[in-house]
């Protein structure tokens, strides 16, 4: 399966926004989200406030903007001056902060496609400098490089730290360089952690012998995951020779000595227990058209979600994209008919096709599942008090405590009717849209 997957239509489901009670098998209730006027959108991240982050194409289809969906409404986060921006990885930062990538108005002078180009509208994906950004209080702030032209912001945490990668001034001989069908990449790039201070960028160490790498996700304990390898094309492949966990400033190789491919071994998410998910390369396919979803923990080591031997009978082709603190994993796989299907995996039920769990009257195909939150735990925590509330003063106190768990910047966007909806759902009186699903 390509590491850069095709975008799905607005009418398709792009993220697993919430989930039924742990151990239940559905059905999920699926709701489509509005767009910025184009025909393609994708949700890549969801937090416990139900805020979905991703991108939406503009009406002309030539560019896309990073967006936030909150209670069924779409908010354009803008760009750094160029045509495209995106929140391309599961991001868990809260309190009104969003990390993502954006082109600037500056032209790319070295002829590099850079990592961002794989995530932008094809018509305008290259030709501009790309930087990681932080969106706060309605404004985008550009993240620095390590001296080179481009940077990238991937996953973040609630402490203001952002995992990413940034170019240096070093011309790395392991870069792919220019030529027909090549990326033009010439500069080394290193995994970094941005923040919490606005001007702070800290490079992370690589696996011994490697020259470039990237950090893709970070949890609230400061554990970061990513890749280490060659410079190559700055989009996975041989840069993902090693899957890496960084702790206390040191790099540890995940699945050391167990991975048969030396490409596309990419962690995508890490939860608060330190459990990591992602995808592994296949030794039969350097292009990344075949990958295998994995999960890693200290107790079990690295394991494929669908066991296989990488031989002729191994037909698995899957990617794990997100994991919550309950250990539920979402991703996508190639079904028997050759189409992409989203999945939900947990230790008890194994891998389940989300198309088998959705409501029967939803006829579109769930193509991708990119993230999953822990919203059910929050709702169940407050539901008993909401149901038992005996008078207005008790109701107000429960509402105050419940809304206190939501970022103030998000609540400021809500109408009075939408705040009422929060309460009615909590007390079990009506449904509530959280991100992309209605939970019954």
N, C-alpha and C positions, 0 to 999 in steps of 0.2 A: 504494500500500500504506500502511495506517495506520502512522504512526511509533510509535504505541503498539499493539503487536500482541497478538492474543488469546493468553492463556496456553495452554500445551499440557498434556495429561494426563500423569500420572505414567508411564503406559505408552508415551507418545511420547518421542521424543528431543529434548532441549531444548538440548544443547550438543555441539559436536564436541570430544570430550575429548582425543583424541590422534590420531595419523595414521600411515598406513603410510610406508615409506621414501620420501623425496622422489622424485617422478616416478612412483611406483606408483599404480595406480588401484584398489586395494582387493583383496579386500573388507575393509571395516571390520567388526569384530565388535562388536555393540551389546549393552549390558547395561543394564537398567532399574535405577533407584536407589530405595531406600525413601523413604517420606514420613513426615510427622508425624501421619498418620492421616486427612488430607483426601484429596480426589480430584484436586487440582491441585498440581503442583510445576513449577519451572523452574530449570534451571541457566543462569547467565549468565556465568560466569567459570571458568577453570581455569588453574592454574599448573603449573610443571614438576615439582612434587611430586605432581601428580595430584589436588590438592584442588579440588573443584568447589564453587562458591559460588552462591547464589541464594536462592530462597524455597520454602516448602512451606506449604500451607493446613492449618489445624488441623481436627480432626474435624468441627466444626460448620459448616465452610465459610465462616464469617463473618469470619475474619481469617487473616493469614499471618505467619509469622516468618522472618527471615533464617536460613539454615542453611548448614552446611558438610558436604559429603560427602567422607569420607576412607576409602578402601579398602572401599567398599560400605556404610559405616555413616553414619547421619545424625546431626548434632549441632545442636541448637537454640541459636542465638546470643542469643535473647531480644529484648526491646524496651527502649525508654527510658521505659516506663510506659504507653504507649498500646497499642492493639490490634494494630498492624501494624508490620512492619519488612521490609527486603529488601536484598539486594546486587544492584542493578539493572543495573550496567554491568560490562564486563570489567575486573577489578582484578588488578594484577600485584604488589602488595605481598606480602612474604614474612615469614618469621621470626615467625609467629604473630599477625600484624596483619591485620585485615579492615576495610575501609571500606564503609559503606552508609548507608541512610536508615531512620529510625524515627519514628513518632509518639510524642509525650510524653503525659503525663496532662493537660497544660494544654489548655484549649479554645481554638480559633481565634476571636479576637474581631473580626477585620476581615471575616470571611465569605469569605476566600479559599480556593479549592480547592488552590492551590499545586501545584508540580511533582510532589510525591510521590503525589498522589491517582491519577495515571494508572497507578501501579505497584502499588497496593494492592488488597485484596479490595474489590469494589464496595460491599458492605453497610456497611463502616466506613471507607471511603476518605477521607472528609472530616470536618470538625468538630474536628480536633485539630491543634495545632501540630506541625510536622514539622521534624526536624533531621538533619543528617548525623551519623554516629557513627563512632567507631573502636572495634573490639573487640580487646582485648589481655588475655591472661592470665585469660580467663574473665569479663571485665567490659566493659560498654559505657561509652564516654566521649562525651558530647555535644559537638558542634562548634559554635562560636559563629556569630552572624550579624554583619552590619555595622550593627546597631542595630535592624533589623526583627524580625519574628517568626520567619521560617522560613529554613532553610538546606538544602543538598543536597550530599552527598558522592558523587562518581562514581568515576572510575578513580584508582588510586594507583600509586606506584612503590616500588622497594626501598629508597629513601633516606628514606622516611617522609613524602613529599610526597603530597598528595591534591588532585586537581582537583575543583572544584565550583562552586557559586554560592550567594549569600547576599543576603537582602533588606537594604536600607538603610531609613532613615526617610523617604525622599523619596517623595511621592505623584506618580508618573510619569503625565503626561497621555496617554501612548501606551498605558497599560494598558487592558485590555478593560473592566474594571469589572463592576458587578453588572447583572443582568437575566436574562430568560428564556434559558436555554441558554448563559449566559456563565459564565466562571470566577470572577468576583468579584475578580480580581487588581487591586490598587491600588498596591502598593509596587514601586518600582524594585528590581532585583536585578542584581548584578554578578558577573562571573567572578572566582573566587578560587583561590588555592593555599593549602591548610592545611599547617602543619608546616614542617620536621621538629619544631620545638618544639611542645609540646602546646597552647600558647596563641597560636601564631602564625597569623595569617590575612592574606594579602596580596592586595588587589584587583588585577586585571589591566586594562590599558587596552582600551577599545572602539575599533572602527573609527570614524573621524571622522564625526560626525553622528548616531551611534547613542546610545541611552539605557540599554539593558539588555543582558545577555549571560550566557553560561554556559561554563565550562570542563568538558569531558567526559572527557579522558584526558591522561595525562602519562607520559613515559618516563624512564629512568634518567639521561638527559642533561639533564633539566629542560625538554625541549620539551613544551609543552602545546597541545592543540587544543580547539576549541569553536565557539561561535556568538556573533554580535553583530548586534543589530538593535533592534527595538522591544520594549517590555515585553509587550504583547499579553496572552496567556493563561498565560504561564509554562510552557508545554509546547510548545516548538518553534514551528512556524508562522512568524509574522513576526519572532519573536526570532531565527530562523535565516535572516535576510536574507543574512548573510555567513558563510561558513565561514572559520575563523581558525586560524592557527598563531602561538603566542607563543614568542619566543626572546629571551633577554637583556632581558626587560622590555618588548619591543616587539611590537605586533600586526601581522601580515601577512595580507592577504586571499588565500585560496586560490582559484584560478580567477578572478581579478579580470577582470571584463569578459566572461567566458565563460559565465556561468550565466544561462539564460533566465528562471528563476523567482526571485522575491524572497522565497521562503518555503521552509522545511523543508530548507535546505542544511546538513546536520549531520554533522560528523566524529564517529565513534564510537570509533576506536582509532588508536594510533600505535605503531610498533615501534621497536626500538633503532637502526634505520637512518634513522629520521625519515620513513618511509613511512606515509601516512595513508589510512584507508578510512572509508567512511560512506555516506550517501545524499543525493541531490540532489532538490529539489522539481521538480515538473512544472508548466509555465506553464498547463496546461489544468485544473489541479485544486488549488485552495487548501486543500482539506480534508486533504491528505496521504494520500489513498487511493491515489495513484499516486506512487511514488518510484523512484529509479534508483541502484543501487549504484555507487560510484566508488572509484578509487584515485588517490592523488596522490604524486608524488615530485619532487624538484628537477630530475631529469633529464627527466621526461616531462610534468610539469605534471599537471593534472587530467584524468582519462579515465574514461568510463563502462566498467564491466565488460562490459555488453552495449550495443554502439553503437546509436545511434538518433538521429532528427532531431526528436523531440518532436511529430511530426505524426500524422495518422490511422493510418499504417501502423506506428507505433512502439508495439509491444505489451509492451515490457519493463516489469515492475513488481517491483522488487527492492530489497533492503537489504543492505549489507555491514556485518557486526557486529564481526568480529575479524580480526586479522592476527598471524602469528608472525614470527620473525626470518628465516625462510626465504622470506618473501614469500607464503606461502599464506594465502588469505583464505577466511573462512566467512561465511555469511549465509543469506538465504532469499528466495524469489521466488514469485510467483503462477504456478502451472502452468496448462496449457491447460484443465484441468477446473475452474479457479477455486480450488483448494486451495493452501495454503502448503506448499512443499517446501524443505528445507535444501539448501544447495549448498556445494561446495568449489571454489575457483578458484586456479589458478596460471598463470604466464605460459606454460608449455609446454602444458598440457592445456586451458586455458580453464575455462569454467564447467561443472562436473559435478554432476548431481543426486545427493545422498547416498543416495537410495533405490535408485540403480543400483549403489552401491558397498557396500551393507550385505550381510551374510550372508543367504542365501536363506531360512533358516528363521525370520528375524525378520519378522513379518507386519505390525507397526505401521508407520505412516508417519512418517518423519523430517520433522517439520514445520518446525523451526527449528534453525539452527546458530548459536550466539551467540559462541563463542570457540574458539581453537585454541592449543595450546601447542607447545613445542619438546622434548617429552619424548624423542622418538626420538633426538635428538642426544646427550642425556645417557646413554641406555641404550647406544647404540652406542659411546660413549666408553669405558665400563667393561666392555663385553661381552668383548673379547679377553682382558683380564686375568682375568676371572671364569672363562672357559672353560679358560684355561691354568693355573689355580691347581693347584699340585702337592701341597700339604699344608695342614693346618689353619691353620698360622700365616700362610701366604700368603692363604688364604681370608679370615681375620680382617682382614688389612690391606686387602684389596680392599673388604670390607664396610664397614670403618671409613671409607675414603675416599668410598665411594658414599653411605653414610648421612650423611656430613658435608655433602652437598649438599642435604639435606632439613632444614627447620626443626625444631629440637629439640622445639618444642611439638607439632608434628605426630607426631613419632616417639614421644613420650610416650604417645600415645593408642593405639599399636599393641600387640597381643598378641605373644607370642613366635612364635606360629604365623604371624602376618601378617609379621613380620620375616623369618622363614624364607622366606616366599613371595617377598619381594623378591630374596633370593639365588637361589632356584631359577629364577626368571624370568630373572635376569641371566645365569645360566649356561646358559640355554636348555633347562631341564629341565621347565618347566611354564609355564602361562599366568599372567598377573597382571592383576588388575583395577586400572586406573588411571582414576579418575573414572567415566566412563560407558561405557568400551569395554574389551574384552579384546583385547589386541594379540597377534597370532600371529607 
